Amino acid sequence: QVQLVESGGGLVQAGGSLRLSCSPSGSPLSGYAMGWFRQAPGKEREFVAGISTAGTKIGYASSVKGRFTISRDNAKNTLYLQMNTVKSEDTAQYFCAARRAVTGVYYTETLQYSFWGQGTQVTVSS
């Protein structure tokens, strides 16, 4: 069983930056594909970014491409989401997710992930 804990959320001004982190308890991250998702009030949870087990394959939602960067440090057992040039529409609860995977693959659908964190709130003020 993998328990994921997100951190780094908060209030940020539009145009600013924020870095989210996600760390597991109970298992090393190295054998898991990871992803970031977000959910705004009244909306479905949506894919933000995904990364393969070794970080060789990465994908982004079109709404964040060029502004957000997903990365992982398997030695530190931590997943990151660097958020730059944030916009008011980035306001949401952000979740990290994990699933056992072979190398070279990332996933974009919520149903493809087995483990989820509790989320961290990001609020962008204009």
N, C-alpha and C positions, 0 to 999 in steps of 0.2 A: 504494500500500500504506500502510495506517495502522497504526502501532504505538502501542498505548495503554499507559500506565504509571499504575498506581494508587499512592496513598500515603495515609498517615494512619491506618492500622490500628494495633491495639495491644490492650493489656489495659485494661479499664474496669470499674468496679464497677456492679452493677445499679442502675438509676436515674440513672446518669450520662449524659454526652454525648460524642460523638466526631464529627469531620468527616472524611469521606473525600474525596480529590480524584483526578481522572483527567485526564491531559494526553496529547495525541498527539505523535508525532514524524512528520514527513513530510507532514502535511496539516493545513489549518485545520479546525476542528470545525464551522464554520458551515453546511456543507451536509449534515450528518449528524444523523439522529435518534440519540439516545443512551439507554442504559439501565443500570441497576444490577441485578445478579443476585447470588445467594449460594448457597453449597453447603456443607452441613454433612457431616461424615463419615458415609458410608453412605447418604446421601440424594441425590436428584436435584437438579440445579441449578434454582433457582426464581427467578422474577421478583420484584424488589423495587420498582422504580420506573422509569418511562420518561418521556422528554421529547422534544418535537418540535424541529425545527431552530432555531426562533427562541424556543423556550420558551413558546409560547402554549398548548400542550396538554400536560397532565401527568397521569399515572396512577400509582396505587400498589396494591400488594398489600394485601388487607384486614388482614393481620397487622401491617402497619407504618403504615397510614393514621392520621394524627393524631400520630404520633411522629417519622416521618422526613420530610425535605424534600429533594427533588431540585431542583437549579438548575444553570444554566450561565452562564458569562460568555464569550461568543464573542470579546470583545475581548482577554481574557486567555487564550483558548483552553483553558478549563478547565471540567470538569464536577465538580459537588459532590454529596455526599450528607450532609446534616446528620442525625445520629442522636441523638435525645433520648429520655430515659426508657427506656434500653435494658434488655432483659430477658435472662435466661440463654439463652432460645431464639433470640436474635439471634446467638449465637456461630456463626461460619461464615467461610469464605473468601469475600470479596466481590470481584466482578468488574465492570468496566465494559465496555460493548459499544457498537459503532457500526455504522451502516449508512447508505448514501446514501438520501436520502428527499426527498419534496416537503414543502412546509410544512404544518403543522397536523396532523401524524400522529405518534403514538408506537407502539411495538411492545412486545408482552408475551411473545413466544415466543423461545426460544433460537435456533431455526432461522431466524428472521427477521433475525438479525444477522450481519454479515460479518466483523467484526473484534472481537477480544477482548484484554483485558489479561491479565497473568499472575496477578492477584489480590493482595489484601492481607488478612491474617488479622485478624479481630476476635474477641476473647475477652472474654466478660462474666462476671465473677465475682460470686457471690452472697454 
